[in-house]
Amino acid sequence: MDGVDNEERFSENLKSIQEKLQVVPSVVQFPIGAGKELEGLVDVVEQKAYYFQLGDKKENYQVKEIPANLLAKAKKYQKELLENLGKIIEEDKELALKYLEGQAFQAEEIKKLLRKATLTGEYFPVFCGSAYKQVGVKLILDGVVDYLPSPLDIAKVSAFSQRDENKETLVNCNSPLPYLALAFKIVFDEHNQRITFIRVYAGKISAGTLIYNVNRKEEERVNSLVRIHADNKKKIEEVRAGDIAAVIGLKYTITGDTFSEKKNPLLLENIDFAEPVISQAIEPKTNKDGNKLADCLNKLKIQDPSFRTKQDRETGQMVIEGMGELHLEVLMERLRQEYKVDIERKQRKKTGGSGHDARVWITFEPNEKGKGFKFVDAKKGQDMSSGDAEEVRQGIEEAASSGLLLNYPVVDLKATLTKGERHAVDTKPGDFKQAAIIALRGDGVEEREKRIQDLGVILLEPIMQFEVVVPVDYTGTVTGDLNSRRAIIEEKEATEGNSYIQGKIPLKEMLNYSTILRQLTGGRGEYSMQLSTYQKVSDSA
């Protein structure tokens, strides 16, 4: 109710929910007043009024009888609620008879019916309130308990043996396992303490015990267990199946790791994280910031597995990678605000390199499209050892990852080492690697430009597989915009008032797309994308 300035807007919002989401809303609460006049809420199930002291962070409220001017409205909503639950009522002979005879239902009876209906996924209780004004937050949390599924209502989940990935075990809260849990989030608190959030699927975990991280193959000690409510931490002794809690003391765990007994290790399904699609070079503004940067970036990576970092081996620059411009902007702002590290964007540098005394003869040619890098060791004679050849392979891979001129990676490359020579005295470790880098990239910009011509290198751009979801009314507008961005629309489907548009599009065209999509759809569109392939940059790009 934060943005609602009159009570009639509540009814309009209900209508909007029904039209746009194609569902029948079941009103559990409606407001007393609106905007600055918002006083509280009427509970349709309990048939009581809740009055709040606006701005009270503890959200203390008074329960009173419904005002006379709202009583008819409360009865009307309760009647509509029971009518919506007609199919569920019919399944209970006693309540069905009571309903047919026009008898009043008790609040607990309505809650039981509404919970059963909600669990089917076909009924949708509607609450209202204002988080900004501290109105109704506690009541919607009560609604979570009253109507949403508990762990006991959830179907069994799949777990797989670490020793035999084809062996599947179905697990629920009653499964006779010592413990089975998943780490789903990691944060660092104000004291730089690492906190791992876990969800327990079976058994129990106690404070002070050792648990086995199946993914890392490490035993970790649970120093303490806490329940976290905003900034408040409450220590607890154990967590059982169905519980969510935070663990303090885990050193090796990352998001998505499974904990289970060491003698019979089970793995829950992995959390899949999309590969980064955009990168940006950054530099600290001062030496002090530079000393902190690597540690802070590592903490961000632990918290957000879709975020990656790397140090350009040739230029020494720190490069951050993420899912889009906004993602990187948020992470850079977190570095500044949370970790007090002042950084700035930088252009990717381009530098050459030189070796000491090692010589290689390498044939470069295209590999099959989509097959990546292939290295063939076809050297003759004994001038090079297998370790030298491995250096050559590493050098070519490194040079290819940095590109020839624009710092873009060279893909689908086949390199064949035909000969190598070492100096009896001057050839040092790493010289063959550096020779391989120069063989591919040349020494200086002019040589690199010549390499591009000699090798017949063409510039490719990343092509993304995308899905855009918008209300049906915006289908034409969004499709037209995508077409103007060189998108290839592969599939369009309209379901329950929404259009699902799928296809492929150059990554370049999707930069800042989240802002554009919000503008085109009034904030009602969303999209996702992942790398599909690379293709030659078109002349019109």
HELIX and SHEET records of a PDB file:
HELIX    1   1 GLU A    8  LEU A   21  1                                  14    
HELIX    2   2 GLY A   35  GLU A   37  5                                   3    
HELIX    3   3 ALA A   68  ASN A   84  1                                  17    
HELIX    4   4 GLY A   86  GLU A   90  1                                   5    
HELIX    5   5 LYS A   93  LEU A  100  1                                   8    
HELIX    6   6 ALA A  107  LEU A  119  1                                  13    
HELIX    7   7 VAL A  137  TYR A  147  1                                  11    
HELIX    8   8 PRO A  151  ASP A  153  5                                   3    
HELIX    9   9 ASN A  287  GLN A  303  1                                  17    
HELIX   10  10 GLU A  325  GLN A  337  1                                  13    
HELIX   11  11 SER A  386  SER A  402  1                                  17    
HELIX   12  12 ASP A  431  ARG A  441  1                                  11    
HELIX   13  13 VAL A  445  LEU A  455  1                                  11    
HELIX   14  14 VAL A  472  TYR A  474  5                                   3    
HELIX   15  15 THR A  475  SER A  484  1                                  10    
HELIX   16  16 LEU A  507  MET A  510  5                                   4    
HELIX   17  17 TYR A  513  THR A  521  1                                   9    
SHEET    1   A 2 PRO A  25  VAL A  27  0                                        
SHEET    2   A 2 PHE A 124  VAL A 126  1                                        
SHEET    1   B 4 GLN A  29  ILE A  32  0                                        
SHEET    2   B 4 GLY A  40  ASP A  43 -1                                        
SHEET    3   B 4 LYS A  48  PHE A  52 -1                                        
SHEET    4   B 4 TYR A  61  LYS A  64 -1                                        
SHEET    1   C 3 GLU A 168  VAL A 171  0                                        
SHEET    2   C 3 VAL A 157  SER A 161 -1                                        
SHEET    3   C 3 LEU A 266  LEU A 268 -1                                        
SHEET    1   D 6 ASN A 232  ILE A 236  0                                        
SHEET    2   D 6 SER A 224  HIS A 229 -1                                        
SHEET    3   D 6 ILE A 244  ILE A 248 -1                                        
SHEET    4   D 6 ARG A 194  SER A 206 -1                                        
SHEET    5   D 6 TYR A 179  PHE A 188 -1                                        
SHEET    6   D 6 THR A 258  SER A 260 -1                                        
SHEET    1   E 5 ASN A 232  ILE A 236  0                                        
SHEET    2   E 5 SER A 224  HIS A 229 -1                                        
SHEET    3   E 5 ILE A 244  ILE A 248 -1                                        
SHEET    4   E 5 ARG A 194  SER A 206 -1                                        
SHEET    5   E 5 GLU A 238  ARG A 240 -1                                        
SHEET    1   F 2 LEU A 210  ASN A 213  0                                        
SHEET    2   F 2 GLU A 218  ARG A 221 -1                                        
SHEET    1   G 4 ARG A 308  GLN A 311  0                                        
SHEET    2   G 4 MET A 318  GLY A 322 -1                                        
SHEET    3   G 4 ILE A 278  PRO A 284 -1                                        
SHEET    4   G 4 ILE A 343  LYS A 346 -1                                        
SHEET    1   H 3 ALA A 358  PRO A 366  0                                        
SHEET    2   H 3 LEU A 413  ARG A 422 -1                                        
SHEET    3   H 3 LYS A 374  ASP A 377  1                                        
SHEET    1   I 4 ILE A 488  THR A 495  0                                        
SHEET    2   I 4 ASN A 498  PRO A 506 -1                                        
SHEET    3   I 4 LEU A 460  PRO A 471 -1                                        
SHEET    4   I 4 GLU A 526  LYS A 536 -1                                        
END                                                                             
